[in-house]
């Protein structure tokens, strides 16, 4: 933890970041996702486990590995690209199996493996096969935007319930590998933002939109934007289960054109909070930043896991008339080095940016005029 705190402090100092740095937001660490993935090691394809750094492989996965080593599953095992075990953050999992099955022996092995997990591992809530185009292992926490997916149902639901919440996510949808912090993010943002009952929310790059679902009771209406079908499926499942009436989903990428169209006319007037969480911490384009600023939202929450880009985004929002009010580091798991930053920007109504520009104020000796600051 100390290293992470120091890293944020050094980043803020080096980049002259204004605003208050909040305490690191985190939750009790959960077991997180694991995957059994085919890697080339010394010229040979080998299945290896990838999970949370420095954490031992759970005993149930050791038993699954031993089962796959048995002779009757030999043909199936050779075709496995990866098996992703998606955590519900309470010791249960959904299994996503990616394998090239082209013969009867391989397909028979797959069905036998499903029967074994359903019979011997009650913590495996569901298991499904997935085919992709192009065909290579993917990471559900950072999926390829251009990849196409076809899901073949095995057993159980396609949706996994996040423990300690009433929220679900589709087994193919984006979520962090560890979900304990994520499950509480919406409530934390609500404490952070203090929305009024007439405030409106637009959540971009929303993924499973769990945090947006938690904010629906606090905002007049909630709008979620994401280009992926699985994000839409998670959203629809949640609004149905939670009986939410004031939320709407848009399956489109965030763009300058979309923002201008969304805020055009009278229907979308009001006090808006906009949440931005671009994948991989990618920079927004300058025209997109300007389009968002032109909509004059009351708050912008920009979440990124790239510190270098975070500093650039601060300068871009400043040049668009927004000041950085707060920074909240988000820790997904103590053993993961990466932190995300949630940065809160508000309109520069006090003229702080003009003041920072070093504009001299000349007072009239006879009258006390309010100081004027250069706008930029």
Buried (B, 14 or more C-beta within 10 A) or exposed (E): EEEBBEBBEEBBEEBEBBBEBBEBBBBEBBBBBBBBBBEEEEEEEEBEBBBBEEEEEBEBBEEBBEBBEEEEBEBBBBBBBBBBBBBBBBEBBBBBBBBEBEEEBBBBBBEBBBEBBBEEBEEBBBBBBBBBEEEEBBBBBEBEEEEEBEBEEBBBBBBBBBBBBEBBBBBBBBBBBBBBBBBBBBBBBBEBBEBEEEBBBBBBBBBBBBBBBBBBEBBBBBBBBBBBBBBBBBBEBBBEBBEBEBBEBBEEBBBBEBBBEBBEEEEBEEBBBBBBBBBEBEBBEEEBBBBBBBBEBBBBBBBBBBBEBBBBBBEBBBBBBBBBBBBBBBBBBBEBEBBBBBBBBBBBEEBEBBBBEEBEEEEEEEEEEEEEBEEE
